[in-house]
Amino acid sequence: MERRKITKGFWIKLIAAPILMFGFAFAMVPLYDILCEITGFNGTTGTVDSEQQYEVDENRLVEVSFFASTMPGFPVQFGPKVTSMDVVPGKFYTASYIAKNNTDFEVIGQAVPSVAPTDAALYFKKLECFCFTRQVFKPHEEVEMTLRFVIEPEMDMNIQDVSLSYNFFKLDS
């Protein structure tokens, strides 16, 4: 029986492979977030820094429907103040969501938005949104949370209905 000698290169490859796999897995989340931001994949919306001027198309209306859900274990009632509104592309609008903490303790959460159809996500821009930061709900507190948005006029004319949904997740701190 012949015995092979294990070389230094073998050990380097053996150790480097799991390290590189871990590094790749660790980098996937930020890379996926960047991909979603650029492409609108997975219904990720964009943001604007200020109320920049858009060309307003008064002859066009898009119905925006608002939805809300919470992950299991998140003890806050959460829903839109209005379920839909007709918007003119290029104009800024304000909508609100209401959240009520039904517990005797402080709850911290983060809302994650999603837009459907996916093609509309690139053109749905938020100026102000409660989803930008984590939310702290005091015991039995009811909060009105604001969303300020615009639909860019460049959105495909065939898209006449857009759904915006938020899913609230509980955070530990």
PANU-753823 format. One record per residue: x negated, y negated, z negated of N, C-alpha, C in turn; residue in three letters; residue number from 1. Coordinates in Angstrom, 2 decimals. Each point is the difference from the previous one (the first is absolute). Last residue first. Layout:
// PANU-753823
+---------+---------+---------+---------+---------+---------+---------+---------+---------+-----+-----+
!    n_c1 !    n_c2 !    n_c3 !   ca_c1 !   ca_c2 !   ca_c3 !    c_c1 !    c_c2 !    c_c3 !  aa !   i !
+---------+---------+---------+---------+---------+---------+---------+---------+---------+-----+-----+
!       X !       Y !       Z !       X !       Y !       Z !       X !       Y !       Z ! ala ! NUM !
...
+---------+---------+---------+---------+---------+---------+---------+---------+---------+-----+-----+
// end
This chain:
// PANU-753823
+---------+---------+---------+---------+---------+---------+---------+---------+---------+-----+-----+
!    n_c1 !    n_c2 !    n_c3 !   ca_c1 !   ca_c2 !   ca_c3 !    c_c1 !    c_c2 !    c_c3 !  aa !   i !
+---------+---------+---------+---------+---------+---------+---------+---------+---------+-----+-----+
!   33.61 !  -44.47 !  -20.09 !   -0.44 !   -1.27 !   -0.60 !   -0.24 !   -1.02 !    1.06 ! ser ! 173 !
!    2.18 !    4.20 !    0.90 !   -0.33 !    0.23 !   -1.42 !   -0.47 !   -1.27 !   -0.68 ! asp ! 172 !
!    3.62 !    0.30 !    4.13 !   -1.44 !   -0.05 !   -0.23 !   -0.26 !    0.19 !   -1.49 ! leu ! 171 !
!    4.21 !    1.19 !    3.81 !   -0.41 !   -0.35 !   -1.37 !   -1.53 !    0.02 !   -0.06 ! lys ! 170 !
!    3.06 !   -1.09 !    4.46 !   -0.76 !    1.03 !   -0.69 !   -0.37 !   -0.51 !   -1.39 ! phe ! 169 !
!    3.77 !   -1.17 !    4.27 !   -0.72 !   -0.43 !   -1.19 !   -0.64 !    1.21 !   -0.68 ! phe ! 168 !
!    1.62 !   -1.43 !    5.19 !    0.00 !    1.10 !   -0.94 !   -0.86 !   -0.43 !   -1.18 ! asn ! 167 !
!    2.83 !   -2.46 !    4.38 !   -1.03 !   -0.03 !   -1.03 !    0.18 !    1.21 !   -0.88 ! tyr ! 166 !
!    1.51 !   -1.78 !    5.35 !    0.26 !    0.73 !   -1.24 !   -1.20 !   -0.12 !   -0.92 ! ser ! 165 !
!    2.53 !   -2.05 !    4.78 !   -1.09 !   -0.22 !   -0.95 !    0.36 !    0.74 !   -1.28 ! leu ! 164 !
!    1.56 !   -0.01 !    5.55 !    0.25 !    0.41 !   -1.38 !   -1.26 !   -0.24 !   -0.83 ! ser ! 163 !
!    2.43 !   -1.89 !    4.91 !   -1.22 !    0.31 !   -0.74 !    0.40 !    0.36 !   -1.43 ! val ! 162 !
!    2.22 !   -0.82 !    5.35 !    0.22 !    0.34 !   -1.41 !   -1.33 !    0.40 !   -0.62 ! asp ! 161 !
!    0.23 !   -1.19 !    4.54 !    1.03 !   -0.90 !   -0.50 !    0.32 !    0.24 !   -1.47 ! gln ! 160 !
!   -3.65 !    0.99 !    4.35 !    0.16 !    0.25 !   -1.44 !    0.97 !   -1.04 !   -0.55 ! ile ! 159 !
!   -1.38 !   -0.18 !    4.52 !    0.89 !    1.15 !   -0.19 !    0.20 !    0.34 !   -1.47 ! asn ! 158 !
!   -3.07 !   -3.41 !    1.60 !    1.40 !   -0.46 !    0.07 !    0.99 !    1.14 !   -0.24 ! met ! 157 !
!   -5.11 !   -0.33 !   -2.02 !    0.73 !    0.54 !    1.14 !    1.48 !   -0.39 !   -0.07 ! asp ! 156 !
!   -3.49 !   -3.15 !   -2.47 !    0.51 !    1.36 !   -0.19 !    0.85 !    0.39 !    1.21 ! met ! 155 !
!   -2.05 !   -4.37 !   -0.84 !   -0.60 !    0.90 !    0.98 !    0.50 !    1.44 !   -0.13 ! glu ! 154 !
!    1.10 !   -3.75 !   -3.02 !    0.81 !    0.05 !    1.23 !   -0.55 !    0.95 !    1.06 ! pro ! 153 !
!   -0.57 !    0.62 !   -5.45 !   -0.64 !   -0.71 !    1.10 !    0.82 !    0.17 !    1.29 ! glu ! 152 !
!    1.75 !   -0.05 !   -5.09 !   -0.20 !    0.97 !    1.08 !   -0.55 !   -0.78 !    1.17 ! ile ! 151 !
!   -0.24 !   -1.01 !   -5.54 !    0.33 !   -0.44 !    1.36 !   -0.17 !    1.20 !    0.92 ! val ! 150 !
!    0.53 !   -1.22 !   -5.83 !   -0.48 !    0.71 !    1.18 !    0.41 !   -0.69 !    1.30 ! phe ! 149 !
!   -0.11 !    0.38 !   -5.87 !    0.08 !   -1.03 !    1.03 !   -0.65 !    0.59 !    1.24 ! arg ! 148 !
!    2.11 !    1.68 !   -5.09 !   -0.68 !    0.40 !    1.23 !    0.21 !   -1.12 !    1.01 ! leu ! 147 !
!    0.56 !    0.80 !   -5.80 !    0.18 !   -0.67 !    1.28 !   -0.86 !    0.59 !    1.11 ! thr ! 146 !
!    2.63 !    1.50 !   -4.94 !   -1.29 !   -0.04 !    0.68 !    0.19 !   -0.45 !    1.44 ! met ! 145 !
!    2.48 !    0.04 !   -5.20 !    0.26 !   -0.19 !    1.43 !   -1.35 !   -0.21 !    0.68 ! glu ! 144 !
!    1.43 !    2.62 !   -4.82 !   -0.85 !   -0.91 !    0.75 !    0.48 !   -0.08 !    1.44 ! val ! 143 !
!    1.21 !    1.73 !   -5.48 !    0.46 !    0.02 !    1.39 !   -0.74 !   -1.10 !    0.75 ! glu ! 142 !
!   -0.90 !    3.05 !   -4.86 !   -0.11 !   -1.22 !    0.81 !    0.55 !    0.25 !    1.41 ! glu ! 141 !
!   -0.70 !    3.02 !   -4.04 !    1.34 !   -0.46 !    0.35 !    0.01 !   -1.29 !    0.83 ! his ! 140 !
!   -4.73 !    0.98 !   -1.78 !    1.16 !    0.80 !   -0.38 !    1.32 !   -0.72 !    0.30 ! pro ! 139 !
!   -4.00 !   -1.44 !    3.12 !    0.15 !    0.05 !   -1.45 !    1.25 !    0.83 !   -0.34 ! lys ! 138 !
!   -3.25 !    0.20 !    4.42 !    1.37 !   -0.20 !   -0.45 !    0.06 !    0.17 !   -1.51 ! phe ! 137 !
!   -3.72 !   -1.02 !    4.26 !    0.13 !    0.39 !   -1.40 !    1.42 !   -0.36 !   -0.44 ! val ! 136 !
!   -2.80 !    1.02 !    4.96 !    1.06 !   -0.69 !   -0.74 !    0.07 !    0.55 !   -1.42 ! gln ! 135 !
!   -3.95 !   -0.55 !    4.22 !    0.73 !    0.90 !   -0.89 !    0.99 !   -0.83 !   -0.81 ! arg ! 134 !
!   -1.32 !   -1.78 !    4.87 !   -0.60 !    0.20 !   -1.32 !    0.81 !    1.00 !   -0.80 ! thr ! 133 !
!    1.19 !   -1.12 !    4.49 !   -1.42 !   -0.35 !    0.05 !   -0.72 !    0.27 !   -1.32 ! phe ! 132 !
!    4.81 !    0.46 !    0.96 !   -0.80 !    1.21 !    0.22 !   -1.50 !   -0.30 !    0.05 ! cys ! 131 !
!    3.52 !   -3.29 !   -0.33 !   -0.26 !    0.60 !   -1.30 !   -0.86 !    1.25 !    0.14 ! phe ! 130 !
!   -0.10 !   -4.14 !    3.54 !    0.66 !    1.27 !   -0.29 !   -0.41 !    0.51 !   -1.37 ! cys ! 129 !
!   -0.52 !   -4.11 !    4.26 !    0.06 !    0.21 !   -1.45 !    0.74 !    1.31 !   -0.24 ! glu ! 128 !
!   -1.02 !   -1.02 !    4.37 !   -0.74 !   -1.13 !   -0.57 !   -0.12 !    0.17 !   -1.51 ! leu ! 127 !
!    0.73 !    3.69 !    4.24 !    0.42 !   -0.51 !   -1.30 !   -0.92 !   -1.14 !   -0.44 ! lys ! 126 !
!    1.74 !    2.63 !    4.91 !   -1.08 !   -0.61 !   -0.79 !    0.56 !   -0.59 !   -1.27 ! lys ! 125 !
!    1.01 !    3.40 !    4.47 !    0.65 !   -0.38 !   -1.25 !   -1.09 !   -0.50 !   -0.94 ! phe ! 124 !
!   -1.00 !    1.87 !    4.25 !    0.58 !   -1.33 !    0.19 !    0.75 !   -0.49 !   -1.23 ! tyr ! 123 !
!   -2.08 !    4.39 !    0.42 !   -1.06 !   -0.95 !    0.38 !    0.51 !   -1.43 !    0.05 ! leu ! 122 !
!    3.02 !    3.66 !   -0.79 !   -0.84 !   -0.30 !   -1.16 !   -1.10 !   -1.02 !    0.32 ! ala ! 121 !
!    3.23 !    2.11 !    3.12 !    0.34 !   -1.32 !   -0.55 !   -0.93 !   -0.42 !   -1.13 ! ala ! 120 !
!   -0.25 !    4.33 !    2.13 !   -0.42 !   -1.04 !    0.95 !    0.28 !   -1.41 !   -0.52 ! asp ! 119 !
!    1.50 !    3.88 !   -2.40 !   -1.42 !   -0.26 !   -0.18 !   -0.49 !   -1.10 !    0.93 ! thr ! 118 !
!    5.16 !   -0.07 !   -1.42 !   -0.90 !    0.93 !    0.66 !   -1.46 !   -0.45 !   -0.13 ! pro ! 117 !
!    1.25 !   -0.73 !   -3.88 !    0.40 !    0.87 !    1.10 !    0.84 !   -0.83 !    0.98 ! ala ! 116 !
!   -3.67 !   -0.59 !   -4.57 !    0.89 !   -0.57 !    1.01 !    0.29 !    1.05 !    1.06 ! val ! 115 !
!   -1.82 !   -0.52 !   -5.53 !   -0.03 !    0.76 !    1.24 !    1.03 !   -0.61 !    0.95 ! ser ! 114 !
!   -2.86 !   -1.00 !   -5.18 !    0.96 !   -0.25 !    1.07 !   -0.17 !    0.95 !    1.17 ! pro ! 113 !
!   -0.88 !    0.11 !   -5.59 !   -0.68 !    0.26 !    1.27 !    1.03 !   -0.16 !    1.12 ! val ! 112 !
!   -0.78 !   -1.59 !   -5.56 !    0.88 !    0.32 !    1.12 !   -0.82 !    0.16 !    1.28 ! ala ! 111 !
!   -1.03 !    0.63 !   -5.54 !   -0.45 !   -0.61 !    1.25 !    0.95 !    0.46 !    1.10 ! gln ! 110 !
!   -0.15 !   -0.43 !   -5.93 !    0.21 !    0.70 !    1.27 !   -0.53 !   -0.78 !    1.17 ! gly ! 109 !
!    0.72 !    0.60 !   -5.89 !   -0.80 !   -0.62 !    1.06 !    0.19 !    0.81 !    1.28 ! ile ! 108 !
!    2.62 !   -0.94 !   -5.11 !   -0.23 !    0.89 !    1.13 !   -0.77 !   -0.78 !    1.07 ! val ! 107 !
!    1.41 !   -0.15 !   -5.73 !   -0.48 !   -0.67 !    1.20 !   -0.31 !    1.04 !    1.09 ! glu ! 106 !
!    3.77 !    1.08 !   -3.77 !   -1.44 !   -0.22 !    0.11 !   -0.35 !   -0.66 !    1.33 ! phe ! 105 !
!    4.37 !    1.65 !   -1.44 !   -0.43 !   -0.80 !   -1.15 !   -1.50 !   -0.28 !    0.04 ! asp ! 104 !
!    3.37 !    0.82 !    4.45 !   -0.63 !    0.68 !   -1.12 !   -0.35 !   -0.97 !   -1.12 ! thr ! 103 !
!    1.80 !   -0.64 !    4.66 !    1.03 !    0.51 !   -0.90 !   -0.58 !    0.68 !   -1.24 ! asn ! 102 !
!   -1.23 !   -3.90 !    4.02 !   -0.62 !    1.01 !   -0.85 !    1.03 !    0.44 !   -1.03 ! asn ! 101 !
!    0.63 !   -2.22 !    5.04 !    0.36 !   -0.07 !   -1.41 !   -0.62 !    1.18 !   -0.73 ! lys ! 100 !
!   -0.05 !   -3.16 !    4.99 !   -0.51 !    1.15 !   -0.75 !    0.37 !   -0.19 !   -1.47 ! ala !  99 !
!    1.16 !   -1.98 !    5.40 !    0.24 !   -0.08 !   -1.44 !   -0.53 !    1.28 !   -0.64 ! ile !  98 !
!   -1.04 !   -3.08 !    4.77 !    0.30 !    1.30 !   -0.58 !    0.15 !   -0.22 !   -1.50 ! tyr !  97 !
!    0.29 !   -3.41 !    4.69 !   -0.34 !    0.33 !   -1.38 !    0.37 !    1.44 !   -0.33 ! ser !  96 !
!   -1.33 !   -3.74 !    4.41 !    0.90 !    1.02 !   -0.52 !   -0.47 !    0.33 !   -1.41 ! ala !  95 !
!   -0.79 !   -3.91 !    4.25 !   -0.26 !    0.44 !   -1.36 !    1.06 !    1.02 !   -0.38 ! thr !  94 !
!   -2.45 !   -2.07 !    4.89 !    1.17 !    0.31 !   -0.81 !   -0.45 !    0.44 !   -1.39 ! tyr !  93 !
!   -1.81 !   -2.66 !    5.01 !   -0.29 !    0.63 !   -1.29 !    1.29 !    0.16 !   -0.80 ! phe !  92 !
!   -0.71 !   -0.09 !    5.59 !    0.41 !   -0.76 !   -1.17 !   -0.34 !    0.79 !   -1.27 ! lys !  91 !
!   -0.83 !    1.85 !    4.32 !   -0.73 !   -1.26 !   -0.05 !    0.36 !   -0.88 !   -1.17 ! gly !  90 !
!    3.56 !    3.52 !    1.91 !   -1.46 !    0.13 !    0.06 !   -0.68 !   -1.36 !    0.07 ! pro !  89 !
!    4.68 !    0.84 !   -2.39 !   -0.46 !   -0.50 !    1.29 !   -1.53 !    0.16 !    0.00 ! val !  88 !
!    3.88 !    2.87 !   -2.94 !   -1.10 !   -0.96 !    0.04 !   -0.34 !   -0.34 !    1.44 ! val !  87 !
!    3.97 !    2.37 !   -3.56 !   -0.36 !   -0.26 !    1.39 !   -1.07 !   -1.08 !    0.01 ! asp !  86 !
!    1.04 !    3.68 !   -4.05 !    0.17 !   -1.38 !    0.47 !   -0.41 !   -0.05 !    1.47 ! met !  85 !
!    1.24 !    3.68 !   -4.60 !   -0.47 !   -0.31 !    1.36 !    0.18 !   -1.48 !    0.28 ! ser !  84 !
!    0.78 !    1.97 !   -4.35 !   -0.42 !    1.21 !    0.70 !   -0.45 !   -0.25 !    1.43 ! thr !  83 !
!   -0.38 !   -3.06 !   -4.71 !    0.88 !    0.17 !    1.15 !   -0.52 !    1.20 !    0.79 ! val !  82 !
!   -2.06 !   -0.48 !   -3.95 !    1.12 !   -0.89 !   -0.36 !    1.04 !    0.00 !    1.11 ! lys !  81 !
!   -3.27 !    4.31 !   -0.95 !    0.05 !   -1.30 !    0.66 !    1.20 !   -0.81 !   -0.45 ! pro !  80 !
!   -2.39 !    3.66 !   -3.32 !    0.77 !   -0.07 !    1.23 !   -0.01 !   -1.38 !    0.61 ! gly !  79 !
!   -1.29 !    3.46 !   -4.63 !   -0.62 !   -0.84 !    1.00 !    0.83 !    0.01 !    1.27 ! phe !  78 !
!   -0.75 !    1.63 !   -5.63 !    0.98 !   -0.08 !    1.09 !   -0.53 !   -1.03 !    0.98 ! gln !  77 !
!   -3.12 !    2.98 !   -3.32 !    0.48 !   -1.35 !    0.33 !    1.02 !    0.12 !    1.12 ! val !  76 !
!   -3.15 !    3.43 !   -2.23 !    1.27 !   -0.30 !   -0.68 !    0.53 !   -1.40 !    0.25 ! pro !  75 !
!   -3.09 !    4.11 !    2.33 !   -0.09 !   -1.45 !   -0.09 !    1.33 !   -0.52 !   -0.54 ! phe !  74 !
!   -0.78 !    4.65 !    0.95 !   -0.72 !   -0.41 !   -1.20 !   -0.19 !   -1.50 !   -0.13 ! gly !  73 !
!    0.69 !    1.99 !    4.85 !    0.46 !    0.63 !   -1.23 !   -0.88 !   -0.41 !   -1.19 ! pro !  72 !
!    0.25 !   -3.49 !    3.93 !   -0.52 !    1.35 !   -0.17 !    0.55 !    0.59 !   -1.29 ! met !  71 !
!    2.71 !   -3.68 !    2.90 !   -1.04 !    0.11 !   -1.02 !   -0.45 !    1.46 !   -0.06 ! thr !  70 !
!    2.49 !   -3.70 !    3.80 !    0.01 !    1.27 !   -0.73 !   -1.12 !   -0.04 !   -1.04 ! ser !  69 !
!    2.97 !   -3.23 !    4.04 !   -0.88 !    0.12 !   -1.18 !    0.13 !    1.39 !   -0.58 ! ala !  68 !
!    1.19 !   -3.55 !    4.70 !    0.21 !    1.22 !   -0.76 !   -0.99 !    0.03 !   -1.16 ! phe !  67 !
!    2.29 !   -3.42 !    4.25 !   -0.88 !    0.14 !   -1.16 !    0.38 !    1.24 !   -0.80 ! phe !  66 !
!    0.41 !   -2.15 !    5.40 !    0.67 !    0.70 !   -1.10 !   -1.02 !    0.26 !   -1.10 ! ser !  65 !
!    0.68 !   -3.45 !    4.49 !   -0.95 !    0.59 !   -0.93 !    0.79 !    0.60 !   -1.15 ! val !  64 !
!    0.95 !   -1.66 !    5.40 !    0.56 !    0.33 !   -1.31 !   -1.07 !    0.69 !   -0.84 ! glu !  63 !
!   -0.32 !   -3.73 !    4.09 !   -0.44 !    1.33 !   -0.42 !    0.62 !    0.25 !   -1.37 ! val !  62 !
!    0.75 !   -3.55 !    4.56 !    0.21 !    0.35 !   -1.41 !   -0.50 !    1.43 !   -0.23 ! leu !  61 !
!   -0.39 !   -4.43 !    3.87 !   -0.24 !    1.39 !   -0.38 !    0.23 !    0.19 !   -1.50 ! arg !  60 !
!    0.04 !   -4.20 !    2.48 !    0.94 !    0.84 !    0.72 !   -0.11 !    1.48 !   -0.39 ! asn !  59 !
!   -2.90 !   -3.62 !   -1.58 !    1.34 !   -0.15 !   -0.59 !    1.04 !    0.92 !    0.66 ! glu !  58 !
!   -5.40 !   -0.05 !   -0.64 !    0.93 !    0.40 !    1.06 !    1.40 !    0.02 !   -0.58 ! asp !  57 !
!   -5.06 !   -2.47 !   -1.23 !    1.26 !    0.55 !   -0.47 !    0.90 !    0.29 !    1.19 ! val !  56 !
!   -5.50 !   -0.37 !   -1.00 !    1.01 !   -0.42 !    0.97 !    1.30 !    0.72 !   -0.38 ! glu !  55 !
!   -3.56 !   -1.16 !   -3.80 !    0.28 !    0.99 !    1.04 !    0.99 !   -0.61 !    0.97 ! tyr !  54 !
!   -3.63 !   -1.77 !   -4.14 !    1.09 !   -0.25 !    0.93 !    0.08 !    1.11 !    1.04 ! gln !  53 !
!   -1.73 !    0.50 !   -5.23 !   -0.45 !   -0.47 !    1.30 !    1.18 !   -0.13 !    0.94 ! gln !  52 !
!   -0.61 !    0.48 !   -5.22 !    1.12 !   -0.05 !    0.93 !   -0.44 !   -0.61 !    1.31 ! glu !  51 !
!   -3.58 !    2.73 !   -2.90 !    0.82 !   -1.19 !   -0.18 !    1.15 !    0.04 !    1.01 ! ser !  50 !
!   -2.99 !    3.71 !   -0.47 !   -0.51 !   -0.82 !   -1.10 !    0.85 !   -1.22 !   -0.28 ! asp !  49 !
!    1.44 !    5.08 !    1.84 !   -0.45 !   -1.29 !    0.51 !   -0.40 !   -0.84 !   -1.19 ! val !  48 !
!    0.55 !    5.70 !    1.14 !    0.21 !   -1.19 !   -0.82 !   -0.42 !   -1.23 !    0.78 ! thr !  47 !
!    1.92 !    5.41 !    1.20 !   -1.10 !   -0.94 !   -0.08 !    0.34 !   -1.17 !   -0.91 ! gly !  46 !
!    1.79 !    5.41 !   -0.16 !    0.23 !   -1.34 !    0.52 !   -1.24 !   -0.85 !   -0.11 ! thr !  45 !
!    1.14 !    5.55 !    0.50 !   -0.69 !   -1.01 !   -0.78 !    0.18 !   -1.36 !    0.66 ! thr !  44 !
!    1.58 !    4.62 !    1.36 !    0.89 !   -1.08 !   -0.40 !   -0.63 !   -1.08 !   -0.83 ! gly !  43 !
!   -2.14 !    3.90 !    2.17 !    0.63 !    0.32 !   -1.27 !    0.83 !   -1.15 !   -0.55 ! asn !  42 !
!   -3.31 !   -1.68 !    3.52 !    0.31 !    1.41 !   -0.20 !    0.57 !    0.19 !   -1.39 ! phe !  41 !
!   -1.78 !   -4.04 !    2.15 !    1.38 !    0.05 !   -0.46 !    0.46 !    1.44 !   -0.21 ! gly !  40 !
!   -4.52 !   -1.76 !    1.38 !    0.93 !    0.58 !    0.98 !    1.46 !   -0.06 !   -0.42 ! thr !  39 !
!   -3.67 !   -1.80 !   -2.73 !   -0.27 !   -0.42 !    1.37 !    1.09 !    0.45 !    0.95 ! ile !  38 !
!    0.18 !    1.30 !   -4.59 !    0.09 !   -1.46 !    0.09 !   -0.16 !   -0.47 !    1.44 ! glu !  37 !
!   -0.64 !    4.59 !   -1.01 !    1.41 !   -0.38 !   -0.10 !    0.19 !   -1.50 !    0.15 ! cys !  36 !
!   -4.42 !    1.66 !   -0.11 !    0.68 !    0.47 !    1.21 !    1.47 !   -0.42 !   -0.01 ! leu !  35 !
!   -2.49 !   -0.80 !   -3.88 !   -0.42 !   -0.91 !    1.08 !    0.70 !    0.38 !    1.30 ! ile !  34 !
!    0.66 !    2.85 !   -3.65 !    0.65 !   -1.29 !   -0.25 !   -0.34 !   -1.01 !    1.10 ! asp !  33 !
!   -2.22 !    4.15 !    0.07 !    1.41 !    0.16 !    0.38 !    0.76 !   -1.31 !   -0.21 ! tyr !  32 !
!   -4.43 !    0.15 !   -1.45 !    0.03 !    0.03 !    1.46 !    1.43 !    0.15 !    0.51 ! leu !  31 !
!   -0.79 !    0.17 !   -4.69 !   -0.14 !   -1.35 !    0.54 !    0.02 !   -0.03 !    1.53 ! pro !  30 !
!    0.35 !    4.33 !   -1.92 !    1.10 !   -0.87 !   -0.45 !   -0.18 !   -1.43 !    0.52 ! val !  29 !
!   -3.45 !    3.34 !    0.80 !    1.21 !    0.16 !    0.81 !    1.12 !   -0.96 !   -0.40 ! met !  28 !
!   -4.48 !    0.73 !   -2.12 !    0.15 !   -1.11 !    0.95 !    1.31 !    0.07 !    0.78 ! ala !  27 !
!   -1.25 !    3.48 !   -3.05 !    0.13 !   -1.24 !   -0.78 !    0.26 !   -1.19 !    0.93 ! phe !  26 !
!   -0.98 !    4.19 !    1.94 !    1.33 !    0.02 !   -0.62 !    0.26 !   -1.29 !   -0.78 ! ala !  25 !
!   -4.30 !    0.56 !    1.82 !    0.99 !   -0.17 !    1.06 !    1.41 !   -0.04 !   -0.56 ! phe !  24 !
!   -3.52 !    0.95 !   -2.97 !   -0.06 !   -1.39 !    0.47 !    1.02 !   -0.28 !    1.08 ! gly !  23 !
!   -0.48 !    4.45 !   -1.51 !    0.60 !   -0.83 !   -1.03 !    0.03 !   -1.46 !    0.43 ! phe !  22 !
!   -2.22 !    2.98 !    2.82 !    1.44 !    0.26 !    0.03 !    0.72 !   -0.85 !   -1.04 ! met !  21 !
!   -4.72 !   -0.14 !    0.06 !    0.57 !   -0.69 !    1.16 !    1.51 !    0.22 !    0.09 ! leu !  20 !
!   -2.27 !    2.34 !   -3.34 !   -0.09 !   -1.44 !   -0.28 !    0.61 !   -0.79 !    1.14 ! ile !  19 !
!   -0.40 !    4.70 !    0.46 !    1.09 !   -0.40 !   -0.90 !   -0.02 !   -1.49 !   -0.34 ! pro !  18 !
!   -3.53 !    1.56 !    2.89 !    1.33 !    0.24 !    0.57 !    1.13 !   -0.39 !   -0.97 ! ala !  17 !
!   -4.76 !   -0.09 !   -1.21 !    0.51 !   -1.17 !    0.71 !    1.44 !    0.20 !    0.50 ! ala !  16 !
!   -2.49 !    3.56 !   -2.13 !    0.37 !   -1.05 !   -0.96 !    0.65 !   -1.19 !    0.70 ! ile !  15 !
!   -1.58 !    3.60 !    2.64 !    0.95 !    0.56 !   -0.95 !    0.49 !   -1.05 !   -1.00 ! leu !  14 !
!   -3.45 !   -1.07 !    3.08 !    1.30 !    0.12 !    0.67 !    1.07 !    0.48 !   -0.97 ! lys !  13 !
!   -4.39 !   -0.10 !   -1.61 !    0.45 !   -1.38 !    0.27 !    1.38 !    0.01 !    0.65 ! ile !  12 !
!   -2.14 !    4.12 !   -0.67 !    0.48 !   -0.56 !   -1.26 !    0.51 !   -1.42 !    0.18 ! trp !  11 !
!   -2.00 !    2.13 !    3.72 !    1.24 !    0.68 !   -0.36 !    0.60 !   -0.61 !   -1.26 ! phe !  10 !
!   -4.28 !   -1.41 !    1.40 !    1.08 !   -0.56 !    0.83 !    1.35 !    0.60 !   -0.31 ! gly !   9 !
!   -3.98 !    1.76 !   -1.99 !    0.39 !   -1.27 !   -0.63 !    1.16 !   -0.64 !    0.77 ! lys !   8 !
!   -0.42 !    5.32 !    0.43 !   -0.82 !   -1.18 !    0.23 !    0.55 !   -1.22 !   -0.74 ! thr !   7 !
!   -0.03 !    5.62 !   -0.60 !    0.90 !   -1.16 !    0.02 !   -0.87 !   -1.25 !    0.05 ! ile !   6 !
!   -1.03 !    5.19 !    1.79 !   -0.44 !   -1.07 !   -0.89 !    0.96 !   -1.19 !    0.15 ! lys !   5 !
!    1.10 !    5.39 !    0.73 !   -0.32 !   -1.27 !    0.66 !   -0.37 !   -1.03 !   -1.04 ! arg !   4 !
!   -0.35 !    5.62 !    0.24 !    0.48 !   -1.15 !   -0.76 !   -0.43 !   -1.27 !    0.72 ! arg !   3 !
!    0.92 !    5.49 !    1.35 !   -0.83 !   -1.19 !    0.14 !    0.64 !   -1.17 !   -0.74 ! glu !   2 !
!   -0.02 !    5.62 !   -0.37 !    0.84 !   -1.17 !    0.00 !   -0.89 !   -1.24 !    0.00 ! met !   1 !
+---------+---------+---------+---------+---------+---------+---------+---------+---------+-----+-----+
// end
